[in-house]
Amino acid sequence: MDSNDVEARIFSFIAKTLLGGHSEGLERATPLLELGVVDSMGITRLTTFLETEFGLRVPVEELSAVNFASIEAIARLVLRLSA
């Protein structure tokens, strides 16, 4: 599993699930929390997706703004937890 694959899968989930299929302007570095793309409920939905999609467990202490700030930050979290 490489970062490009992880980012693509996260991008797809966010576009389909959190943005209703609209991905205009969404990039790997888009500040998801700052722009309101992801809120606390979105983090919950993303966490469930990550655990199911990548077969990992996201510990409570990893549920931070830093780890969910952008697609690339979420991908780093997935790769770190998968290692």
C-alpha positions as a printed NumPy array, in Angstrom:
array([[  0.   ,   0.   ,   0.   ],
       [  1.507,   3.319,  -1.046],
       [  0.561,   6.888,  -0.173],
       [ -0.923,   7.613,  -3.622],
       [ -3.314,   4.66 ,  -3.333],
       [ -4.277,   5.603,   0.222],
       [ -4.84 ,   9.249,  -0.757],
       [ -6.953,   8.242,  -3.768],
       [ -9.211,   6.052,  -1.638],
       [ -9.605,   8.762,   1.018],
       [-10.257,  11.403,  -1.678],
       [-12.976,   9.209,  -3.185],
       [-14.648,   8.653,   0.196],
       [-14.631,  12.349,   1.081],
       [-15.914,  13.393,  -2.35 ],
       [-18.722,  10.815,  -2.4  ],
       [-19.734,  10.718,   1.243],
       [-18.969,  14.12 ,   2.717],
       [-19.299,  16.294,  -0.39 ],
       [-22.165,  14.508,  -2.133],
       [-20.064,  13.625,  -5.156],
       [-18.697,  17.13 ,  -5.713],
       [-14.913,  17.199,  -5.62 ],
       [-14.234,  20.563,  -7.288],
       [-11.376,  22.255,  -5.482],
       [-10.606,  19.211,  -3.348],
       [ -6.896,  18.442,  -3.357],
       [ -4.578,  16.396,  -1.189],
       [ -3.555,  19.505,   0.808],
       [ -7.006,  21.114,   1.074],
       [ -7.507,  22.188,   4.725],
       [-10.527,  19.967,   5.449],
       [-11.247,  21.203,   8.96 ],
       [-10.602,  24.877,   8.224],
       [-13.014,  24.85 ,   5.287],
       [-15.669,  22.87 ,   7.127],
       [-15.428,  19.878,   4.772],
       [-14.861,  17.7  ,   7.831],
       [-16.415,  18.365,  11.236],
       [-16.612,  16.168,  14.343],
       [-19.241,  13.928,  12.729],
       [-17.1  ,  13.769,   9.601],
       [-14.125,  12.6  ,  11.659],
       [-16.318,   9.827,  13.069],
       [-17.411,   8.783,   9.571],
       [-13.846,   8.983,   8.283],
       [-12.57 ,   6.904,  11.193],
       [-15.133,   4.177,  10.5  ],
       [-14.176,   4.252,   6.812],
       [-10.441,   4.034,   7.581],
       [-10.897,   1.126,   9.948],
       [-13.039,  -0.784,   7.449],
       [-11.192,   0.141,   4.256],
       [ -7.669,  -0.367,   5.553],
       [ -8.28 ,  -2.984,   8.265],
       [ -6.818,  -0.974,  11.102],
       [ -7.897,   0.532,  14.389],
       [ -7.63 ,   4.272,  15.004],
       [ -6.898,   4.821,  18.708],
       [ -8.784,   7.629,  20.443],
       [ -5.551,   9.531,  21.051],
       [ -5.038,   9.739,  17.25 ],
       [ -8.364,  11.566,  16.727],
       [ -6.768,  14.993,  16.5  ],
       [ -7.082,  17.986,  14.197],
       [ -3.513,  17.418,  13.004],
       [ -4.289,  13.89 ,  11.781],
       [ -7.479,  14.943,   9.962],
       [ -6.334,  18.324,   8.628],
       [ -6.01 ,  17.204,   4.984],
       [ -6.128,  14.127,   2.79 ],
       [ -2.347,  13.871,   2.934],
       [ -2.424,  14.053,   6.769],
       [ -5.053,  11.312,   6.922],
       [ -2.976,   9.176,   4.531],
       [  0.096,   9.622,   6.757],
       [ -1.99 ,   8.461,   9.718],
       [ -3.166,   5.368,   7.813],
       [  0.362,   4.471,   6.72 ],
       [  1.736,   4.985,  10.228],
       [ -0.999,   2.856,  11.831],
       [ -0.547,   0.162,   9.177],
       [  3.201,  -0.146,   9.709]])
